[in-house]
């Protein structure tokens, strides 16, 4: 760990905020993709059965 | 040679983006880890800024990508308006939350850097203010997509909003040149060797910037795939209701 001196709080906070937001947008994207894919498969299966 | 317009076909886009996605995501992860670890652990303090110089490795790439994301949305929106390709409208929609996050990171890390260096979290400086307005445009753009049920109308209206917001994307980048005032310093990355930052900071910064760029591409490809599926889902449900 580098010696950040008196600026440790702003530097570490900047990295925490940035990585947190990047991880959040990745998780949100994956979560939405899985939900939409599951719903689409559900509807397509339903239509396949009724056809 | 294949025409770029082939990718307006959702099937072609899905197949191509599925092949590209692992590579772009992999390169993004590699560049981000390399650049951030190098910048955080293995670069010296600046003689004026001290260790706060390490904030540039997250602030500068996110700020650059926040503006570039909006410009990508502008190009995609114009393609929709002119050629009516649904995939381009959906790509613009998919890019907005990613660009919004980049803008938020730039604003937050700028405030965290500004407090110890300028003595204030915020200043109504031309660049900061135009960036805040760009952030509000991102929120408005996303809200407008959600507010309109008809996807073609939503694409039309958001394209107009994107065109208007582009003024602030451009101002965010060139505010310093236009007004030459405010607290914010000039460009960190410059082709002018006198203005450009020292090489010891430049190398990890450029690698991190590449990481943010590839992350943006990977997320937009992935989220556009989701939007294409969501559009098909909506169409199938509408067909079922009609039957």
Interface residues (C-beta under 8 A of the other chain):
Chain A: X1 X2 X3 X4 X5 X6 X7 X8 X10 X11 X13 X14 X15 X17 X18 X21 X22 X24 X25 X26 X28 X29 X32 X33 X36 X37 X39 X40 X43 X44 X47
Chain B: X36 X40 X41 X45 X50 X51 X52 X54 X55 X58 X59 X62 X97 X98 X101 X104 X105 X108 X109 X112 X113 X115 X116 X215 X219 X222 X223 X225 X226 X229 X230 X232 X233 X236 X237 X240
